[in-house]
Amino acid sequence: MTMDRVIMAQQGAPDVMQFETLELPDPGEGEVQIRQKAIGLNYMDVYQRSGHYPMPLPSPLGLEAAGEITGLGKGVAGLAVGDRVVYGGVLGAYATTRNAPAARVLKIPDGISDDVAAASLMKGMTAEYLLERTYKVKPGEKVLFFAASGGVGQIAGQWGKHLGAEMIGVTSGADNCGRALQMGYSHAIDRNSEDIAERVKEITGGAGVPVVYDSIGKATFETSIECLATYGMFVSFGATTGEAPAVAPSLLQHAGSLYFTRPTLANYVGPRADLEHSSARVFRMNLDGHVTVNINQRRPLSEVAAAHAELEAGSTTGSTIFVP
Ligand SMILES: NC(=O)c1ccc[n+]([C@@H]2O[C@H](COP(=O)([O-])OP(=O)(O)OC[C@H]3O[C@@H](n4cnc5c(N)ncnc54)[C@H](OP(=O)(O)O)[C@@H]3O)[C@@H](O)[C@H]2O)c1
């Protein structure tokens, strides 16, 4: 069988992504062979392509996809040819077919399409660990979440609302504010026209929020500090505008005995038991109708460069998938 895939010889602008066709070897020990049906786009792909994260080169790209098992390597148990599966965090997902370690592969439950699985596994597991493990959100709490109309943000808004929190979303423009309000957020702050910290003070009666989930990084670090209540938790989980600056202990002290963490999904779903727990929560939230996944951009894989440019420009909403 042949595979078409995206490969980059160097990191940089979207046009470093090139296509190649090669012979796909039989799956090795512990691997499954997958015919891919839908591929997820995550901001992490941008970091890996642009050079924000160093990568050994040449490198394939893409971390998440859903499809059908077409072959099994030695020693694979619990999976069969014909199973519908999804995985996240396995480099090389921008491809028509591939081999992947069975240890990272999950069966897709009936009732969830391949498209939705690829559009929501990594983003949903991110919402799960952020809201249920990094800081356990409690009913009635006011929670500040950045990029509310984006892929992770739309899922997190609905998830947090289901946990009983009053979600405050930051996004850009009136249309995106409207979208956030439909995706679980009780308040939407327009970062283009409003003072975020002032609005948060207003909404919280001057107290600030117990937790901020900030994926923007450098541009919003100081604002996020300002928005936190005493003993608040700063969860810095992304770097859309560059990494947050180094944090001085004395800053945390003087801003109200704050906590600061920089978590990553790779840790929170590293052990297989955690991967199963987190993915099961994502599937359940979806099947029970608590979280709707909006695939607002759907493109052929040949348009991968345009899709990266669009995500980086901040002009997408919800999730993007590629059809291989
Ligand atoms: N640590 C983890 O485990 C983990 C896991 C998954 C994702 N993440 C992070 O979560 C964030 C969201 O990921 P995603 O894939 O769902 O992407 P996304 O939110 O769909 O896209 C990024 C969004 O960032 C917002 N943004 C704010 N300031 C921006 C600026 N100056 N330039 C461009 N965009 C800006 C834009 O939304 P508005 O215009 O609406 O503000 C944009 O839509 C990323 O930072 C990603 O790295 C972290």
The ligand as an SDF file (V2000), in Angstrom:
LIG
                    3D

 48 52  0  0  0  0  0  0  0  0999 V2000
   -1.0830   22.7680   26.8760 N   0  0  0  0  0  0  0  0  0  0  0  0
   -1.8720   21.8990   26.2670 C   0  0  0  0  0  0  0  0  0  0  0  0
   -1.9660   20.7500   26.6770 O   0  0  0  0  0  0  0  0  0  0  0  0
   -2.6390   22.3270   25.0530 C   0  0  0  0  0  0  0  0  0  0  0  0
   -3.4050   21.4010   24.3420 C   0  0  0  0  0  0  0  0  0  0  0  0
   -4.1800   21.8450   23.2600 C   0  0  0  0  0  0  0  0  0  0  0  0
   -4.1550   23.1950   22.8900 C   0  0  0  0  0  0  0  0  0  0  0  0
   -3.3610   24.0520   23.6050 N   0  0  0  0  0  0  0  0  0  0  0  0
   -3.3240   25.4890   23.2760 C   0  0  0  0  0  0  0  0  0  0  0  0
   -4.6460   25.9800   23.2530 O   0  0  0  0  0  0  0  0  0  0  0  0
   -4.7260   27.0740   22.3520 C   0  0  0  0  0  0  0  0  0  0  0  0
   -5.9330   26.8580   21.4630 C   0  0  0  0  0  0  0  0  0  0  0  0
   -5.6670   25.8050   20.5480 O   0  0  0  0  0  0  0  0  0  0  0  0
   -6.6620   25.5170   19.3410 P   0  0  0  0  0  0  0  0  0  0  0  0
   -6.0230   24.4730   18.5090 O   0  0  0  0  0  0  0  0  0  0  0  0
   -8.0300   25.2990   19.8760 O   0  0  0  0  0  0  0  0  0  0  0  0
   -6.6010   26.9100   18.5430 O   0  0  0  0  0  0  0  0  0  0  0  0
   -7.7410   28.0270   18.4130 P   0  0  0  0  0  0  0  0  0  0  0  0
   -8.1560   28.4730   19.7620 O   0  0  0  0  0  0  0  0  0  0  0  0
   -8.7970   27.5110   17.5040 O   0  0  0  0  0  0  0  0  0  0  0  0
   -6.9750   29.1850   17.6620 O   0  0  0  0  0  0  0  0  0  0  0  0
   -6.2010   30.1380   18.3320 C   0  0  0  0  0  0  0  0  0  0  0  0
   -7.0340   31.3440   18.7890 C   0  0  0  0  0  0  0  0  0  0  0  0
   -6.2390   32.1950   19.5830 O   0  0  0  0  0  0  0  0  0  0  0  0
   -6.8470   33.4640   19.6090 C   0  0  0  0  0  0  0  0  0  0  0  0
   -5.8560   34.5370   19.6150 N   0  0  0  0  0  0  0  0  0  0  0  0
   -5.7210   35.3980   20.6260 C   0  0  0  0  0  0  0  0  0  0  0  0
   -4.7740   36.2820   20.3820 N   0  0  0  0  0  0  0  0  0  0  0  0
   -4.3020   35.9970   19.1760 C   0  0  0  0  0  0  0  0  0  0  0  0
   -3.3170   36.6020   18.3710 C   0  0  0  0  0  0  0  0  0  0  0  0
   -2.6270   37.6910   18.7730 N   0  0  0  0  0  0  0  0  0  0  0  0
   -3.0440   36.0420   17.1730 N   0  0  0  0  0  0  0  0  0  0  0  0
   -3.7180   34.9350   16.7540 C   0  0  0  0  0  0  0  0  0  0  0  0
   -4.6850   34.3400   17.4930 N   0  0  0  0  0  0  0  0  0  0  0  0
   -4.9760   34.8760   18.6790 C   0  0  0  0  0  0  0  0  0  0  0  0
   -7.7740   33.5490   18.4130 C   0  0  0  0  0  0  0  0  0  0  0  0
   -9.0870   33.5520   18.9370 O   0  0  0  0  0  0  0  0  0  0  0  0
   -9.8810   34.9220   19.2900 P   0  0  0  0  0  0  0  0  0  0  0  0
   -9.6720   35.8360   18.1410 O   0  0  0  0  0  0  0  0  0  0  0  0
  -11.2690   34.4650   19.4330 O   0  0  0  0  0  0  0  0  0  0  0  0
   -9.3000   35.4470   20.5570 O   0  0  0  0  0  0  0  0  0  0  0  0
   -7.5160   32.2500   17.6840 C   0  0  0  0  0  0  0  0  0  0  0  0
   -8.6770   31.7700   17.0600 O   0  0  0  0  0  0  0  0  0  0  0  0
   -3.3760   27.1440   21.6160 C   0  0  0  0  0  0  0  0  0  0  0  0
   -2.5850   28.1500   22.2260 O   0  0  0  0  0  0  0  0  0  0  0  0
   -2.7790   25.7790   21.8860 C   0  0  0  0  0  0  0  0  0  0  0  0
   -1.3860   25.7910   21.8820 O   0  0  0  0  0  0  0  0  0  0  0  0
   -2.6180   23.6410   24.6660 C   0  0  0  0  0  0  0  0  0  0  0  0
  1  2  1  0
  2  3  2  0
  2  4  1  0
  4  5  1  0
  4 48  2  0
  5  6  2  0
  6  7  1  0
  7  8  2  0
  8  9  1  0
  8 48  1  0
  9 10  1  0
  9 46  1  0
 10 11  1  0
 11 12  1  0
 11 44  1  0
 12 13  1  0
 13 14  1  0
 14 15  2  0
 14 16  1  0
 14 17  1  0
 17 18  1  0
 18 19  2  0
 18 20  1  0
 18 21  1  0
 21 22  1  0
 22 23  1  0
 23 24  1  0
 23 42  1  0
 24 25  1  0
 25 26  1  0
 25 36  1  0
 26 27  1  0
 26 35  1  0
 27 28  2  0
 28 29  1  0
 29 30  1  0
 29 35  2  0
 30 31  1  0
 30 32  2  0
 32 33  1  0
 33 34  2  0
 34 35  1  0
 36 37  1  0
 36 42  1  0
 37 38  1  0
 38 39  2  0
 38 40  1  0
 38 41  1  0
 42 43  1  0
 44 45  1  0
 44 46  1  0
 46 47  1  0
M  CHG  2   8   1  16  -1
M  END
$$$$
